[in-house]
Amino acid sequence: MRAFVIGNVALDETYSISALPEPGVSIFGAQASRDLGGKGCNQAIVMARCGVATTLAAMIGSDDRAATIREALAEEPVTADLITADGVASDLSIILTTPDGENSVITTRAAAAAFTPERVARSLATAEAGDLLVLQGNLSKAATIAALELARQTSMLTAFNPSPLQPWFSTLWPLVDIAFLNQSEVRALTGETGDAAGQRLVQQGVRTVILTLGGEGSMLMTADMTCKVPAAPVPVIDTTGAGDCFMGTALASALLRQSTIDERALRQAARASAITVSRRGTRSAFPTTEEMKEILAG
């Protein structure tokens, strides 16, 4: 089974600040890191480090950022399907981190939005029944729907992380097998929280819903069961990329065991994301291939 991640790739520029600024207020900050990022790229790297055969399909520009992205991605065990969009800048994420480890992220999406349904079809041309399609919220509505519908026709498994939020996401649920959401995302999409929110998504067509609850852990819901898994306790340094690490690890755990997402997958994902939040940065904070082997053996 292979994973096809169609999403965004970006350069992450992380700045350490004392507190998030109020409107109209200038503050000091220090650049903490500059590294490969983007939700699609993050999830692909994590799955590949877990040992899943993973292809990342993403749009980039024809600029200096693109060259840096190609070089950095070549260091990872990911098959890179990078497509150059003429006249478009490669995407960039500005990440603001505070001393308590929380972050706010500003992401451009000009390159990701250039992904067309026709390009989606080419990127999934070799996909087979049982392979996994992974999507996030950076693509256009047309490209996202095209990918999900093609996956259905091919009998692929589909996983969706609705971030950044877009108003048309509620139309996608019948095409989604597995949804990963945090508390703010599920509240925005359903108007509810916790069990009620998860069950609402199940009623709307999602087969498996995973809610990430920060320090409180995570919750797995299907039509037949609900399971809550605690977070792995660890001092929090930087939460950037923790959700992507959690999702990628959980999906990889299930794929490698030829299983559905289960409590074991969530426990292993909690261990991986705990390592991520204990380090600064994004890609550099993810567990290494060797650390992933140890996590997935447990």
Protein Blocks (a to p, Z undefined) as FASTA:
>chain_A
ZZddddddddddddddfbdcdehiacddddfbdcdedjklmmmmmmmmnopacddddddd
ddfklmmmmmmmmmpccdcdddddehiacddddddddfkopacddddfklmmmpcfklmm
mmmmmgcehiacdddfkbcfklmmmmmmmmmmnopacddddddddfklmmmmmmpmbdcd
dfklmmmmnopahjllmmmmmmnopabdcddehjnopadddfkbccdddddddddfblgh
klmmmmmmmmmmmmmnopacdfklmmmmmmmmmmmmmpgcjklmpccfklmmmmmmZZ
